[in-house]
Amino acid sequence: MNNKTTIIRVSGKLGKKIGRSPDQETLMHKNPYLDWSVHLFRADRIQYILMTNTASLYSALIYGRVITDDNQFLQGSKWFCDWFDE
């Protein structure tokens, strides 16, 4: 595995929306800042995506309505994950 590869663990709800199944077998990344858990939820009928670093619990909230497939999700979250890829 490339040390710069970010691991993104999607929840079942988000996986269903973007067409990507959750992977329960993925091991932790060697660099804990490149390992993220992501979940889709609603608040007041608005969809949000919560991205949480698996080790530190540092989190970010992304507006989720415009995300309809995995390519849009990866493009929308790339800036955030790349920030930790230093």
C-alpha positions as CSV (number, residue, x, y, z in Angstrom):
1,M,0.0,0.0,0.0
2,N,1.2,3.5,-0.9
3,N,1.9,5.4,2.4
4,K,0.1,8.4,0.9
5,T,-3.2,6.6,0.2
6,T,-6.0,7.8,2.3
7,I,-8.4,5.2,3.7
8,I,-12.0,6.3,3.7
9,R,-14.5,4.0,5.6
10,V,-18.1,4.7,4.5
11,S,-21.2,3.9,6.5
12,G,-23.9,1.8,5.1
13,K,-26.2,4.8,4.6
14,L,-23.5,6.8,2.7
15,G,-22.4,3.7,0.8
16,K,-26.0,3.2,-0.5
17,K,-26.2,6.8,-1.7
18,I,-22.9,6.9,-3.6
19,G,-22.9,3.3,-4.8
20,R,-20.0,2.1,-2.7
21,S,-20.3,-0.8,-0.2
22,P,-18.8,-0.4,3.3
23,D,-15.5,-2.4,3.8
24,Q,-15.3,-3.9,7.3
25,E,-12.0,-5.7,6.7
26,T,-9.7,-2.7,6.1
27,L,-6.9,-2.4,8.6
28,M,-5.8,0.9,10.1
29,H,-3.5,3.0,8.0
30,K,0.2,3.2,9.1
31,N,-0.3,7.0,9.3
32,P,-3.4,7.5,11.6
33,Y,-4.1,10.9,10.1
34,L,-4.9,9.2,6.7
35,D,-7.6,7.0,8.1
36,W,-11.2,8.4,7.9
37,S,-14.7,7.2,8.8
38,V,-17.6,8.9,6.9
39,H,-21.3,8.9,7.6
40,L,-24.4,10.4,6.0
41,F,-27.1,11.9,8.2
42,R,-30.1,14.3,8.1
43,A,-30.8,17.3,10.2
44,D,-34.0,19.4,9.5
45,R,-34.4,17.5,6.2
46,I,-30.9,18.5,5.0
47,Q,-28.3,15.9,4.2
48,Y,-24.8,16.2,5.7
49,I,-21.7,14.1,5.5
50,L,-19.6,13.8,8.7
51,M,-16.0,13.0,8.1
52,T,-14.1,11.9,11.2
53,N,-10.5,10.9,11.6
54,T,-10.6,7.4,12.9
55,A,-7.7,7.9,15.4
56,S,-8.0,11.5,16.6
57,L,-11.8,12.0,16.1
58,Y,-11.1,15.3,14.3
59,S,-14.2,15.9,12.3
60,A,-15.5,18.0,9.4
61,L,-19.1,18.5,8.1
62,I,-19.8,18.6,4.4
63,Y,-23.1,19.5,2.8
64,G,-24.3,16.2,1.4
65,R,-27.2,16.9,-1.0
66,V,-25.0,17.5,-4.0
67,I,-23.1,14.3,-3.6
68,T,-24.7,11.6,-5.7
69,D,-21.9,9.2,-6.5
70,D,-18.5,8.1,-5.3
71,N,-16.6,10.4,-7.8
72,Q,-18.4,13.5,-6.5
73,F,-17.7,12.4,-2.9
74,L,-14.0,11.8,-3.6
75,Q,-13.6,15.2,-5.3
76,G,-15.5,17.0,-2.6
77,S,-13.5,15.4,0.2
78,K,-10.1,15.4,-1.6
79,W,-9.1,18.9,-0.4
80,F,-9.8,17.9,3.2
81,C,-7.9,14.6,3.1
82,D,-5.0,16.1,1.2
83,W,-4.6,18.7,4.0
84,F,-3.5,15.8,6.3
85,D,-1.3,14.2,3.6
86,E,1.6,16.5,4.4
